[in-house]
Amino acid sequence: MNWKKAVFFLSVICTFSNAYKIAIFTPDVSASQLIFNKRVAETFAKAGHEVKMFRIRAMGYKHIEVHVNQKLVNVADVIAYSDENFDAFHKAQGDYYFSELSVFSTKSRQAYQRFADLLTNSCSELLQMTSFMLSLKEENFDIAFAASTDYCSIGLIHASKIPTWIWLDSGPLTDFVAENIGVSSPPSFVPLEFADSGDKMTFMQRCFNLVLRGSFPFFFDRAYALPQNEIFKKYVDYDFPDLRDLAKNVPLVMTNTHEFYDFQRPTLSKIINLGGLGLSNFTGSPLPEPFKNLIDKYDTVILFSFGTVADASQMPKEWKETLLKTFSKFSNILFIFRYLEADLKVPENVHLTKWMPQFELLNHPKTKLIIFQGGYNTFQEAIYASKPMVVIPLFGDQKRNANLIKKFGIGMRLDKSNLNEDSLFKAIKLVLESPNYSSNIAKLNAIVSQKPFSAEEKLLKWTDFLVQIKNIPNLTPITVEMSFIEYHNLDVFGFCILTFIAIFWLLLSFVNFVRQTFFSMKHQKEERHEKNE
């Protein structure tokens, strides 16, 4: 398999006449985002390009460590956060992650706003770093990749006069990006990113989706566009263009998803799916210690991870007890549990670790299952490793991802409100013993493994094309120029309704006129008849 990979990259290098200088802006909002950006950067570097990855420390997560091959990629660490602000954010978010809350709840709204405020504050810090801003211009990049978390990196690209750019989504197409580039998102079957629904919705879910879909553009404006426009005008140029105008004219969007394992939805020609990047050509590597030694002692291994954003040590005490008591019932199975602190007394078959080589462990033949929070990176890794899942969604898009797992029959979902020893034990036992889950994940794995074009090929060839062309206005839909009223045909519906009312009123008036005329004539006739008598 290694020789095939080498031949592919050799053919790509031969195809390109020039090596490009590429910038990738990567805020450290999650490990998933960093991992995907690392895979993008390393793919370019292996193809002979010069890559600089700006790791913008906007959040201050000190435990998020993603190892980039720095022999290939130049990584620039940019500190742009306040410890005081982040510590307050991290504590408040911990309470939010492990609570069962509605999207409409005050805590949920505050959580989203805190996230947006941190990104805007980080952007403000960046714009005030004179040496950083000057270096961006002096680097003379051929192309840049902007993060999909907010508008900041789009503004940085424009301010640095980088000739072209691509919007990089570290998961499926986000509502934020879709709204900006004019993608149609019918609320009847396209679930909102943070909503708990799939593509087949109940009446109430469609109502919920419609309300949120209509209100999100206003939230995006208030939380991101308005404050970030203000800081670019303040620190860069008073006449700096509206960030929303820059966003809607993006030449290409690349997403970390695949049409084979996502909800089907309207899309645009400028959207390129890169699901499986860096995963499909996995050839295996020796497990580091202590994992190799641990696994040798057991026949079956289960992985447990709540990701990097939701700190498992902040779980309620009842959750920790539920997990450990349930794991102890499977004494012949090794549970590798990602956990940052050393405050738990664990059963003999549970190994706590601050870090694990997750994809390597998933590909180990003894690993039979992963229990996780529904992060999209782990979801994809499990598909490419052909391992079923038990998902306990915590926040954000994780309920959406849990509904994908349910839709494809590749795992079980447990809600936070239903997490107890009995439900967890049954879920683990069912997924391990039922052949349906293993069969379904194997079928899905076979489909994605045989796709005609690799993610690496699409990434490299589309990027090469864009560097040559610079801009592709042909791919920008007219929807980005339409008002809310025009887009939804509200004026047409209003005209039709008013026309119907007018016609109905005229008909009613005519009938009333005929009726009055008839009765008037009848009355006159009766009066004449009475006079004649």
C-alpha positions as CSV (number, residue, x, y, z in Angstrom):
1,M,0.0,0.0,0.0
2,N,2.9,2.4,0.7
3,W,4.2,2.2,-2.9
4,K,0.7,3.1,-4.2
5,K,0.7,6.2,-2.0
6,A,4.2,7.1,-3.1
7,V,3.2,6.7,-6.8
8,F,0.2,9.0,-6.2
9,F,2.2,11.8,-4.7
10,L,4.9,11.4,-7.3
11,S,2.3,11.7,-10.1
12,V,0.8,14.8,-8.4
13,I,4.2,16.5,-8.1
14,C,4.9,15.8,-11.8
15,T,1.5,17.2,-12.7
16,F,2.3,20.6,-11.1
17,S,4.7,22.8,-12.8
18,N,5.2,25.1,-9.8
19,A,5.4,24.7,-6.0
20,Y,3.0,27.1,-4.3
21,K,3.4,29.0,-1.0
22,I,0.3,28.2,1.0
23,A,-1.0,29.7,4.3
24,I,-3.5,27.8,6.5
25,F,-5.2,29.7,9.4
26,T,-6.1,27.4,12.2
27,P,-7.8,28.6,15.4
28,D,-7.4,26.1,18.2
29,V,-11.1,25.8,18.9
30,S,-10.9,21.9,19.0
31,A,-8.6,19.1,18.3
32,S,-10.8,18.0,15.4
33,Q,-10.2,21.3,13.6
34,L,-6.4,21.1,14.2
35,I,-6.2,17.5,13.1
36,F,-8.0,18.2,9.8
37,N,-5.9,21.3,9.1
38,K,-2.7,19.3,9.9
39,R,-3.8,16.6,7.3
40,V,-4.4,19.3,4.7
41,A,-1.0,20.9,5.4
42,E,0.9,17.7,5.3
43,T,-0.8,16.6,2.1
44,F,0.4,19.8,0.4
45,A,3.9,19.5,1.8
46,K,4.2,15.9,0.6
47,A,3.2,17.1,-2.9
48,G,6.1,19.6,-2.9
49,H,4.5,22.8,-1.8
50,E,5.7,25.2,0.9
51,V,3.2,25.3,3.7
52,K,2.9,27.6,6.7
53,M,0.2,26.7,9.2
54,F,-0.8,29.5,11.6
55,R,-1.9,27.9,14.8
56,I,-3.9,30.8,16.3
57,R,-4.3,30.1,20.0
58,A,-7.7,31.8,20.3
59,M,-9.0,29.7,23.1
60,G,-6.1,28.7,25.3
61,Y,-6.7,25.0,25.4
62,K,-3.4,23.8,26.9
63,H,-4.2,20.1,26.6
64,I,-4.8,20.2,22.9
65,E,-1.7,18.9,21.3
66,V,-1.7,17.9,17.7
67,H,1.6,16.7,16.4
68,V,2.4,18.3,13.0
69,N,5.3,17.0,11.0
70,Q,7.5,20.1,11.3
71,K,10.1,18.7,8.9
72,L,7.4,19.2,6.2
73,V,5.2,22.0,7.6
74,N,6.3,25.4,9.1
75,V,4.0,25.9,12.1
76,A,3.7,29.4,13.5
77,D,2.2,29.5,17.1
78,V,0.3,32.8,17.5
79,I,-0.9,33.5,21.0
80,A,-4.0,35.6,20.9
81,Y,-6.1,35.1,24.0
82,S,-6.4,36.2,27.6
83,D,-5.9,33.6,30.4
84,E,-8.5,35.3,32.5
85,N,-11.1,35.4,29.8
86,F,-10.5,31.8,28.8
87,D,-10.5,30.4,32.3
88,A,-13.9,31.9,33.0
89,F,-15.1,30.6,29.6
90,H,-13.8,27.1,30.2
91,K,-15.5,26.8,33.6
92,A,-18.8,28.1,32.4
93,Q,-18.7,25.8,29.3
94,G,-18.0,22.8,31.5
95,D,-21.4,23.3,33.2
96,Y,-23.0,23.6,29.8
97,Y,-21.5,20.6,28.2
98,F,-22.8,18.1,30.8
99,S,-26.3,19.6,31.2
100,E,-29.3,18.7,29.1
101,L,-30.4,22.1,27.7
102,S,-32.5,23.4,24.9
103,V,-31.0,25.5,22.2
104,F,-33.4,28.2,23.2
105,S,-32.3,28.1,26.9
106,T,-30.5,31.1,28.4
107,K,-27.4,28.9,29.2
108,S,-27.2,27.8,25.6
109,R,-27.5,31.3,24.2
110,Q,-24.9,32.5,26.7
111,A,-22.5,29.6,25.7
112,Y,-22.7,30.5,22.0
113,Q,-22.2,34.2,22.7
114,R,-19.2,33.5,25.0
115,F,-17.6,31.4,22.2
116,A,-18.2,34.2,19.6
117,D,-16.8,36.9,22.0
118,L,-13.6,34.9,22.5
119,L,-13.0,34.6,18.8
120,T,-13.7,38.3,18.3
121,N,-11.3,39.3,21.2
122,S,-8.7,37.0,19.7
123,C,-9.1,38.6,16.3
124,S,-8.7,42.0,17.9
125,E,-5.4,40.8,19.5
126,L,-4.1,39.6,16.1
127,L,-4.9,42.9,14.3
128,Q,-2.9,44.8,16.9
129,M,0.2,42.6,16.4
130,T,2.1,44.8,14.0
131,S,4.9,42.4,13.3
132,F,2.4,39.6,12.6
133,M,0.4,41.6,10.2
134,L,3.5,42.9,8.3
135,S,4.9,39.3,8.1
136,L,1.7,38.1,6.4
137,K,2.1,40.7,3.6
138,E,5.8,40.0,3.2
139,E,5.4,36.2,2.9
140,N,3.8,36.6,-0.5
141,F,1.5,33.6,-0.3
142,D,0.0,32.2,-3.5
143,I,-3.2,31.0,-1.7
144,A,-4.6,30.8,1.8
145,F,-7.1,28.6,3.6
146,A,-9.5,30.4,6.0
147,A,-11.1,28.8,9.1
148,S,-14.9,28.4,9.1
149,T,-15.3,29.4,12.8
150,D,-15.8,33.2,12.0
151,Y,-14.8,35.9,9.6
152,C,-11.4,36.8,11.1
153,S,-9.1,34.8,8.8
154,I,-11.0,36.0,5.8
155,G,-10.2,39.6,6.8
156,L,-6.6,38.6,7.4
157,I,-6.3,37.2,3.9
158,H,-7.8,40.3,2.3
159,A,-5.6,42.6,4.5
160,S,-2.5,40.7,3.5
161,K,-3.4,40.9,-0.2
162,I,-3.2,37.1,-0.7
163,P,-4.5,36.7,-4.3
164,T,-7.0,33.8,-3.7
165,W,-8.4,31.7,-0.9
166,I,-10.4,28.7,0.0
167,W,-12.8,28.4,3.0
168,L,-12.0,25.2,4.9
169,D,-14.7,23.5,7.0
170,S,-13.4,21.0,9.4
171,G,-16.7,19.0,9.4
172,P,-19.8,19.0,7.2
173,L,-20.9,22.3,5.7
174,T,-21.7,24.5,8.6
175,D,-24.8,26.7,8.8
176,F,-22.5,29.7,9.1
177,V,-20.7,29.0,5.8
178,A,-23.9,27.9,4.0
179,E,-25.7,31.1,5.0
180,N,-22.8,33.2,3.7
181,I,-22.3,31.5,0.4
182,G,-26.0,31.3,-0.6
183,V,-26.6,27.5,-0.3
184,S,-30.3,26.6,0.0
185,S,-31.1,24.9,3.3
186,P,-34.8,23.8,3.2
187,P,-35.8,23.5,6.9
188,S,-38.2,20.6,6.0
189,F,-35.3,18.2,5.6
190,V,-31.9,19.9,6.2
191,P,-31.3,19.7,9.9
192,L,-29.8,22.7,11.6
193,E,-26.2,22.1,12.7
194,F,-27.1,22.3,16.4
195,A,-30.6,20.9,16.3
196,D,-31.5,17.4,17.5
197,S,-33.0,16.1,14.3
198,G,-32.2,14.1,11.2
199,D,-33.4,14.6,7.6
200,K,-36.7,12.9,8.5
201,M,-38.4,15.2,10.9
202,T,-41.6,15.3,12.9
203,F,-44.0,18.2,12.6
204,M,-42.5,19.8,15.8
205,Q,-39.0,19.3,14.6
206,R,-39.8,21.0,11.3
207,C,-41.3,23.9,13.3
208,F,-38.2,24.1,15.5
209,N,-35.9,23.9,12.5
210,L,-37.8,26.6,10.6
211,V,-37.7,29.1,13.6
212,L,-34.0,28.5,14.1
213,R,-33.1,28.6,10.4
214,G,-34.9,32.0,10.2
215,S,-33.2,33.4,13.3
216,F,-29.6,32.3,12.7
217,P,-28.6,34.9,10.1
218,F,-29.5,37.6,12.6
219,F,-27.4,35.8,15.3
220,F,-24.4,35.5,12.9
221,D,-24.6,39.2,12.2
222,R,-24.8,40.2,15.8
223,A,-22.3,37.7,17.2
224,Y,-19.7,37.8,14.4
225,A,-20.2,40.1,11.4
226,L,-20.9,43.4,13.2
227,P,-18.2,43.3,15.9
228,Q,-15.5,41.9,13.6
229,N,-16.3,44.4,10.9
230,E,-15.8,47.1,13.5
231,I,-12.4,45.9,14.6
232,F,-11.1,45.6,11.0
233,K,-12.2,49.1,10.3
234,K,-10.6,50.3,13.6
235,Y,-7.2,48.5,13.3
236,V,-6.7,48.0,9.5
237,D,-8.6,50.5,7.4
238,Y,-11.7,52.5,8.0
239,D,-12.9,51.7,4.4
240,F,-12.2,47.9,4.9
241,P,-14.9,46.0,3.0
242,D,-17.7,44.2,4.7
243,L,-16.5,40.8,5.8
244,R,-19.8,39.3,4.6
245,D,-19.2,40.6,1.1
246,L,-15.8,38.9,1.1
247,A,-17.3,35.7,2.4
248,K,-20.0,35.4,-0.1
249,N,-17.6,35.7,-3.0
250,V,-15.3,32.9,-1.8
251,P,-14.0,31.0,-4.9
252,L,-14.1,27.5,-3.3
253,V,-15.3,25.8,-0.1
254,M,-13.7,22.5,1.1
255,T,-15.5,20.5,3.7
256,N,-14.3,17.5,5.8
257,T,-17.2,15.3,5.0
258,H,-18.3,12.8,2.4
259,E,-21.6,12.5,0.5
260,F,-21.8,8.8,1.4
261,Y,-22.1,9.3,5.2
262,D,-23.8,12.7,5.5
263,F,-27.4,13.9,5.2
264,Q,-28.2,14.6,1.5
265,R,-28.9,18.3,1.0
266,P,-28.7,21.0,-1.7
267,T,-25.2,22.1,-2.5
268,L,-23.1,24.2,-4.9
269,S,-20.5,23.5,-7.5
270,K,-17.9,25.4,-5.5
271,I,-18.2,23.0,-2.5
272,I,-15.6,20.2,-2.6
273,N,-16.0,17.3,-0.1
274,L,-12.7,16.0,1.3
275,G,-14.0,13.4,3.8
276,G,-11.4,10.8,4.6
277,L,-8.4,13.0,4.0
278,G,-5.4,11.2,5.5
279,L,-7.5,8.3,6.6
280,S,-8.1,6.1,3.5
281,N,-4.4,5.2,3.0
282,F,-3.7,4.1,6.6
283,T,-1.2,1.3,6.5
284,G,-0.7,0.7,10.2
285,S,2.1,1.7,12.5
286,P,3.5,0.1,15.7
287,L,1.5,1.2,18.8
288,P,3.6,3.2,21.3
289,E,3.8,2.1,24.9
290,P,2.0,1.7,27.2
291,F,-0.8,0.9,24.7
292,K,0.9,-2.1,23.1
293,N,1.7,-3.8,26.4
294,L,-1.8,-3.1,27.7
295,I,-3.6,-4.5,24.6
296,D,-1.4,-7.7,24.6
297,K,-3.1,-8.7,27.9
298,Y,-6.7,-8.6,26.6
299,D,-8.6,-10.0,23.7
300,T,-11.1,-7.1,23.3
301,V,-10.5,-3.4,23.6
302,I,-13.0,-0.5,23.8
303,L,-12.0,3.2,23.5
304,F,-13.7,6.0,25.5
305,S,-13.2,9.7,24.7
306,F,-15.2,12.8,25.1
307,G,-12.8,14.7,22.9
308,T,-10.7,17.7,23.8
309,V,-13.2,20.5,24.3
310,A,-15.4,18.8,26.8
311,D,-13.1,17.9,29.7
312,A,-14.2,14.5,31.0
313,S,-12.8,15.4,34.5
314,Q,-15.5,18.0,34.7
315,M,-18.3,15.4,34.4
316,P,-20.8,15.1,37.3
317,K,-19.7,12.7,39.9
318,E,-22.7,10.4,39.1
319,W,-21.5,10.1,35.5
320,K,-18.0,9.1,36.5
321,E,-19.4,6.4,38.9
322,T,-21.8,5.2,36.1
323,L,-18.9,4.8,33.6
324,L,-16.5,3.0,36.0
325,K,-19.1,0.7,37.5
326,T,-20.4,-0.3,34.0
327,F,-16.8,-0.8,32.7
328,S,-16.0,-3.0,35.7
329,K,-18.8,-5.4,34.6
330,F,-16.9,-6.2,31.5
331,S,-13.8,-7.5,33.3
332,N,-12.4,-9.3,30.3
333,I,-12.4,-6.1,28.2
334,L,-9.8,-3.4,28.3
335,F,-11.3,0.2,28.4
336,I,-8.8,2.9,27.3
337,F,-10.3,6.0,28.9
338,R,-9.1,9.5,27.8
339,Y,-9.1,11.5,31.0
340,L,-6.9,14.5,32.0
341,E,-6.8,14.3,35.8
342,A,-5.6,11.7,38.3
343,D,-8.5,11.9,40.6
344,L,-10.2,8.6,39.8
345,K,-9.8,5.2,41.4
346,V,-10.4,2.9,38.4
347,P,-11.1,-0.9,38.0
348,E,-8.2,-3.1,36.8
349,N,-9.5,-3.2,33.3
350,V,-9.7,0.6,32.9
351,H,-6.6,2.5,31.7
352,L,-6.7,6.3,32.1
353,T,-4.7,8.3,29.6
354,K,-4.3,12.0,28.8
355,W,-3.7,11.2,25.2
356,M,-4.2,8.2,22.9
357,P,-3.2,7.4,19.3
358,Q,-6.9,7.1,18.5
359,F,-6.9,6.2,14.8
360,E,-4.1,3.7,15.3
361,L,-6.0,2.1,18.2
362,L,-9.2,2.1,16.2
363,N,-7.5,0.2,13.4
364,H,-6.1,-2.5,15.9
365,P,-7.9,-5.8,15.3
366,K,-8.7,-6.2,19.1
367,T,-10.6,-2.8,19.2
368,K,-14.3,-3.6,18.8
369,L,-16.0,-0.4,19.7
370,I,-15.6,3.3,20.6
371,I,-17.7,5.2,23.1
372,F,-17.5,9.0,22.4
373,Q,-19.3,12.3,22.4
374,G,-20.2,12.5,18.7
375,G,-17.3,14.6,17.4
376,Y,-17.1,14.5,13.6
377,N,-13.4,13.6,13.4
378,T,-13.9,10.5,15.5
379,F,-17.1,9.6,13.6
380,Q,-15.1,9.6,10.4
381,E,-12.1,7.7,11.9
382,A,-14.5,5.0,13.2
383,I,-16.0,4.6,9.7
384,Y,-12.6,4.3,8.0
385,A,-11.5,1.8,10.7
386,S,-14.8,0.0,10.3
387,K,-15.6,0.1,14.1
388,P,-19.2,0.5,15.4
389,M,-20.0,3.3,18.0
390,V,-21.9,4.2,21.1
391,V,-22.4,7.9,21.1
392,I,-23.3,10.2,24.1
393,P,-23.8,13.6,22.4
394,L,-22.9,16.6,24.6
395,F,-23.2,19.8,22.6
396,G,-22.9,21.6,19.3
397,D,-23.3,19.4,16.2
398,Q,-22.9,16.2,18.2
399,K,-26.7,15.4,18.3
400,R,-26.8,15.8,14.5
401,N,-23.9,13.4,14.2
402,A,-25.6,11.0,16.6
403,N,-28.6,11.0,14.3
404,L,-26.3,10.1,11.4
405,I,-25.0,7.1,13.3
406,K,-28.6,6.1,14.0
407,K,-29.6,6.6,10.4
408,F,-26.9,4.4,9.0
409,G,-27.3,1.8,11.7
410,I,-23.6,1.9,12.7
411,G,-24.0,2.4,16.4
412,M,-26.3,3.3,19.3
413,R,-27.2,6.7,20.8
414,L,-27.5,7.4,24.6
415,D,-28.8,10.8,25.7
416,K,-27.3,12.6,28.7
417,S,-30.6,12.4,30.5
418,N,-30.7,8.6,30.1
419,L,-27.1,7.8,31.0
420,N,-27.1,5.2,33.8
421,E,-25.4,1.8,34.5
422,D,-28.3,-0.2,32.9
423,S,-28.6,1.8,29.7
424,L,-24.8,2.0,29.1
425,F,-24.3,-1.7,29.9
426,K,-27.1,-2.7,27.5
427,A,-25.8,-0.4,24.7
428,I,-22.2,-1.8,24.9
429,K,-23.5,-5.4,25.1
430,L,-25.9,-4.9,22.1
431,V,-23.3,-3.2,19.8
432,L,-20.7,-5.8,20.7
433,E,-23.0,-8.8,20.2
434,S,-25.4,-7.8,17.4
435,P,-24.0,-8.5,13.9
436,N,-26.1,-5.7,12.4
437,Y,-23.8,-2.9,13.6
438,S,-20.6,-4.6,12.4
439,S,-22.2,-5.5,9.1
440,N,-23.5,-2.0,8.5
441,I,-20.2,-0.3,9.3
442,A,-18.3,-2.8,7.1
443,K,-20.6,-2.0,4.2
444,L,-20.2,1.8,4.6
445,N,-16.4,1.3,4.9
446,A,-16.4,-0.7,1.7
447,I,-18.3,2.1,-0.1
448,V,-16.0,5.0,1.0
449,S,-12.9,2.9,0.4
450,Q,-13.8,2.4,-3.3
451,K,-14.8,5.9,-4.1
452,P,-13.4,6.9,-7.6
453,F,-11.5,10.1,-6.5
454,S,-9.4,10.3,-3.4
455,A,-9.7,13.3,-1.0
456,E,-6.0,14.0,-1.5
457,E,-6.4,14.1,-5.3
458,K,-9.4,16.6,-5.1
459,L,-7.5,18.8,-2.6
460,L,-4.4,19.1,-4.7
461,K,-6.0,19.4,-8.1
462,W,-8.6,22.0,-7.2
463,T,-6.1,24.1,-5.3
464,D,-3.7,24.0,-8.3
465,F,-6.6,25.0,-10.6
466,L,-7.6,27.9,-8.3
467,V,-4.0,29.3,-8.0
468,Q,-3.9,29.5,-11.8
469,I,-7.4,31.0,-12.2
470,K,-7.5,33.1,-9.0
471,N,-11.3,33.7,-8.9
472,I,-14.3,31.8,-10.1
473,P,-17.3,34.2,-10.1
474,N,-19.2,31.8,-12.3
475,L,-19.7,29.6,-9.2
476,T,-21.2,32.3,-7.0
477,P,-25.0,31.9,-7.0
478,I,-27.4,34.9,-7.4
479,T,-28.9,34.0,-4.0
480,V,-26.1,35.9,-2.2
481,E,-27.4,39.1,-3.8
482,M,-31.1,38.4,-2.9
483,S,-32.9,39.9,0.0
484,F,-34.7,37.7,2.6
485,I,-38.0,38.7,1.0
486,E,-36.8,37.9,-2.6
487,Y,-35.1,34.6,-1.6
488,H,-38.2,33.3,0.1
489,N,-40.6,34.8,-2.5
490,L,-42.4,36.6,0.3
491,D,-43.3,39.4,-2.1
492,V,-44.8,36.9,-4.6
493,F,-46.7,35.1,-1.9
494,G,-47.9,38.5,-0.6
495,F,-49.0,39.6,-4.0
496,C,-50.8,36.3,-4.7
497,I,-52.5,36.5,-1.3
498,L,-53.6,40.1,-1.8
499,T,-54.7,39.3,-5.4
500,F,-56.7,36.4,-4.1
501,I,-58.3,38.6,-1.4
502,A,-59.0,41.3,-3.9
503,I,-60.7,38.8,-6.3
504,F,-62.6,37.3,-3.5
505,W,-63.7,40.7,-2.3
506,L,-64.7,41.7,-5.9
507,L,-66.7,38.4,-6.3
508,L,-68.3,38.9,-2.9
509,S,-69.1,42.5,-3.8
510,F,-70.5,41.4,-7.2
511,V,-72.6,38.7,-5.6
512,N,-73.8,41.1,-2.9
513,F,-74.6,43.7,-5.7
514,V,-76.6,41.1,-7.7
515,R,-78.4,40.0,-4.6
516,Q,-79.3,43.5,-3.6
517,T,-80.3,44.4,-7.1
518,F,-82.5,41.2,-7.3
519,F,-84.2,41.9,-4.0
520,S,-84.6,45.6,-4.9
521,M,-86.3,44.7,-8.2
522,K,-88.4,42.1,-6.4
523,H,-89.4,44.7,-3.8
524,Q,-90.3,47.3,-6.4
525,K,-92.3,44.7,-8.4
526,E,-94.2,43.8,-5.2
527,E,-94.9,47.5,-4.5
528,R,-96.3,48.0,-8.0
529,H,-98.4,44.9,-7.7
530,E,-99.8,46.2,-4.4
531,K,-100.6,49.6,-5.9
532,N,-102.4,48.0,-8.9
533,E,-104.6,46.1,-6.5
